[in-house]
Amino acid sequence: MLARLIILAILAASPVLPATAGNPDRGEGPAGFEDRPGVGHPVVFRSETGGTFAPKRLVVLTASGNFATDLPPATDSARSEDHIDLSGLPVLGGLFRDRRAPIDIEREGILIGVAYRVGDTLVIDASGTPGTFDGVRLILTATLPRDGTLSFDLGPQSYLPVETEEPNGPRVGAAYVFRGALVIASDGGRPLISDWGIF
């Protein structure tokens, strides 16, 4: 059993970003997520049609009122989530990065509402939730057609009260409280990654 854990540790210690098809500068194939600079990755989310869109604003409808914040167009906190989560392993788990793919958020988070797209605005209907999310960390996670599964940690947000905004657009995901953060996880395109059920 110890030998198996050591082998898994060695295998999992390899980079967790998805493999590339080659270096496009040398004509070896298209660029992958890890070929891009780590600073200024556009903030994108999965659309209702399976493509992507850039959300510019977040509106949260709560029992205490409606609140909005502007979202940044880009961030240096984009992170690939296309890896097996070994952070829960006994003894060795602390050596590995956790995973914030939509499937993990759905399994471990507390559902507070549905996410809708209204133009370039994400609207969260959390009308059963009291209070505001002012100062709470915001994370978006989505499985995207080009980049695979990414998460964007946008840090603590400040919200301003807004007039009622009906969530009259298509559903694109759901909102959860996950490890003290507000996480919006996209629908669709679940990754072909899962935890190994051998422990």
Secondary structure as a PSIPRED ss2 file (coil, helix, strand):
# PSIPRED VFORMAT (PSIPRED V4.0)

   1 M C   1.000  0.000  0.000
   2 L H   0.000  1.000  0.000
   3 A H   0.000  1.000  0.000
   4 R H   0.000  1.000  0.000
   5 L H   0.000  1.000  0.000
   6 I H   0.000  1.000  0.000
   7 I H   0.000  1.000  0.000
   8 L H   0.000  1.000  0.000
   9 A H   0.000  1.000  0.000
  10 I H   0.000  1.000  0.000
  11 L H   0.000  1.000  0.000
  12 A H   0.000  1.000  0.000
  13 A C   1.000  0.000  0.000
  14 S C   1.000  0.000  0.000
  15 P C   1.000  0.000  0.000
  16 V C   1.000  0.000  0.000
  17 L C   1.000  0.000  0.000
  18 P C   1.000  0.000  0.000
  19 A C   1.000  0.000  0.000
  20 T C   1.000  0.000  0.000
  21 A C   1.000  0.000  0.000
  22 G C   1.000  0.000  0.000
  23 N C   1.000  0.000  0.000
  24 P H   0.000  1.000  0.000
  25 D H   0.000  1.000  0.000
  26 R H   0.000  1.000  0.000
  27 G C   1.000  0.000  0.000
  28 E C   1.000  0.000  0.000
  29 G C   1.000  0.000  0.000
  30 P C   1.000  0.000  0.000
  31 A C   1.000  0.000  0.000
  32 G C   1.000  0.000  0.000
  33 F H   0.000  1.000  0.000
  34 E H   0.000  1.000  0.000
  35 D H   0.000  1.000  0.000
  36 R C   1.000  0.000  0.000
  37 P C   1.000  0.000  0.000
  38 G C   1.000  0.000  0.000
  39 V C   1.000  0.000  0.000
  40 G C   1.000  0.000  0.000
  41 H E   0.000  0.000  1.000
  42 P E   0.000  0.000  1.000
  43 V C   1.000  0.000  0.000
  44 V C   1.000  0.000  0.000
  45 F E   0.000  0.000  1.000
  46 R E   0.000  0.000  1.000
  47 S C   1.000  0.000  0.000
  48 E C   1.000  0.000  0.000
  49 T C   1.000  0.000  0.000
  50 G C   1.000  0.000  0.000
  51 G C   1.000  0.000  0.000
  52 T E   0.000  0.000  1.000
  53 F E   0.000  0.000  1.000
  54 A C   1.000  0.000  0.000
  55 P C   1.000  0.000  0.000
  56 K C   1.000  0.000  0.000
  57 R E   0.000  0.000  1.000
  58 L E   0.000  0.000  1.000
  59 V E   0.000  0.000  1.000
  60 V E   0.000  0.000  1.000
  61 L E   0.000  0.000  1.000
  62 T E   0.000  0.000  1.000
  63 A C   1.000  0.000  0.000
  64 S C   1.000  0.000  0.000
  65 G E   0.000  0.000  1.000
  66 N E   0.000  0.000  1.000
  67 F E   0.000  0.000  1.000
  68 A E   0.000  0.000  1.000
  69 T E   0.000  0.000  1.000
  70 D E   0.000  0.000  1.000
  71 L C   1.000  0.000  0.000
  72 P C   1.000  0.000  0.000
  73 P C   1.000  0.000  0.000
  74 A E   0.000  0.000  1.000
  75 T E   0.000  0.000  1.000
  76 D C   1.000  0.000  0.000
  77 S C   1.000  0.000  0.000
  78 A E   0.000  0.000  1.000
  79 R E   0.000  0.000  1.000
  80 S E   0.000  0.000  1.000
  81 E C   1.000  0.000  0.000
  82 D C   1.000  0.000  0.000
  83 H C   1.000  0.000  0.000
  84 I C   1.000  0.000  0.000
  85 D C   1.000  0.000  0.000
  86 L C   1.000  0.000  0.000
  87 S C   1.000  0.000  0.000
  88 G C   1.000  0.000  0.000
  89 L C   1.000  0.000  0.000
  90 P C   1.000  0.000  0.000
  91 V C   1.000  0.000  0.000
  92 L C   1.000  0.000  0.000
  93 G H   0.000  1.000  0.000
  94 G H   0.000  1.000  0.000
  95 L H   0.000  1.000  0.000
  96 F C   1.000  0.000  0.000
  97 R C   1.000  0.000  0.000
  98 D C   1.000  0.000  0.000
  99 R C   1.000  0.000  0.000
 100 R C   1.000  0.000  0.000
 101 A C   1.000  0.000  0.000
 102 P H   0.000  1.000  0.000
 103 I H   0.000  1.000  0.000
 104 D H   0.000  1.000  0.000
 105 I H   0.000  1.000  0.000
 106 E H   0.000  1.000  0.000
 107 R H   0.000  1.000  0.000
 108 E H   0.000  1.000  0.000
 109 G C   1.000  0.000  0.000
 110 I E   0.000  0.000  1.000
 111 L E   0.000  0.000  1.000
 112 I E   0.000  0.000  1.000
 113 G E   0.000  0.000  1.000
 114 V E   0.000  0.000  1.000
 115 A E   0.000  0.000  1.000
 116 Y E   0.000  0.000  1.000
 117 R E   0.000  0.000  1.000
 118 V E   0.000  0.000  1.000
 119 G C   1.000  0.000  0.000
 120 D C   1.000  0.000  0.000
 121 T E   0.000  0.000  1.000
 122 L E   0.000  0.000  1.000
 123 V E   0.000  0.000  1.000
 124 I E   0.000  0.000  1.000
 125 D E   0.000  0.000  1.000
 126 A E   0.000  0.000  1.000
 127 S C   1.000  0.000  0.000
 128 G C   1.000  0.000  0.000
 129 T C   1.000  0.000  0.000
 130 P C   1.000  0.000  0.000
 131 G C   1.000  0.000  0.000
 132 T C   1.000  0.000  0.000
 133 F C   1.000  0.000  0.000
 134 D C   1.000  0.000  0.000
 135 G C   1.000  0.000  0.000
 136 V C   1.000  0.000  0.000
 137 R E   0.000  0.000  1.000
 138 L E   0.000  0.000  1.000
 139 I E   0.000  0.000  1.000
 140 L E   0.000  0.000  1.000
 141 T E   0.000  0.000  1.000
 142 A E   0.000  0.000  1.000
 143 T E   0.000  0.000  1.000
 144 L E   0.000  0.000  1.000
 145 P C   1.000  0.000  0.000
 146 R C   1.000  0.000  0.000
 147 D C   1.000  0.000  0.000
 148 G E   0.000  0.000  1.000
 149 T E   0.000  0.000  1.000
 150 L E   0.000  0.000  1.000
 151 S E   0.000  0.000  1.000
 152 F E   0.000  0.000  1.000
 153 D E   0.000  0.000  1.000
 154 L E   0.000  0.000  1.000
 155 G E   0.000  0.000  1.000
 156 P E   0.000  0.000  1.000
 157 Q C   1.000  0.000  0.000
 158 S C   1.000  0.000  0.000
 159 Y C   1.000  0.000  0.000
 160 L E   0.000  0.000  1.000
 161 P E   0.000  0.000  1.000
 162 V C   1.000  0.000  0.000
 163 E C   1.000  0.000  0.000
 164 T C   1.000  0.000  0.000
 165 E C   1.000  0.000  0.000
 166 E C   1.000  0.000  0.000
 167 P C   1.000  0.000  0.000
 168 N C   1.000  0.000  0.000
 169 G C   1.000  0.000  0.000
 170 P C   1.000  0.000  0.000
 171 R E   0.000  0.000  1.000
 172 V E   0.000  0.000  1.000
 173 G E   0.000  0.000  1.000
 174 A E   0.000  0.000  1.000
 175 A E   0.000  0.000  1.000
 176 Y E   0.000  0.000  1.000
 177 V E   0.000  0.000  1.000
 178 F E   0.000  0.000  1.000
 179 R C   1.000  0.000  0.000
 180 G C   1.000  0.000  0.000
 181 A E   0.000  0.000  1.000
 182 L E   0.000  0.000  1.000
 183 V E   0.000  0.000  1.000
 184 I E   0.000  0.000  1.000
 185 A E   0.000  0.000  1.000
 186 S E   0.000  0.000  1.000
 187 D C   1.000  0.000  0.000
 188 G C   1.000  0.000  0.000
 189 G C   1.000  0.000  0.000
 190 R C   1.000  0.000  0.000
 191 P C   1.000  0.000  0.000
 192 L C   1.000  0.000  0.000
 193 I C   1.000  0.000  0.000
 194 S C   1.000  0.000  0.000
 195 D C   1.000  0.000  0.000
 196 W C   1.000  0.000  0.000
 197 G C   1.000  0.000  0.000
 198 I C   1.000  0.000  0.000
 199 F C   1.000  0.000  0.000
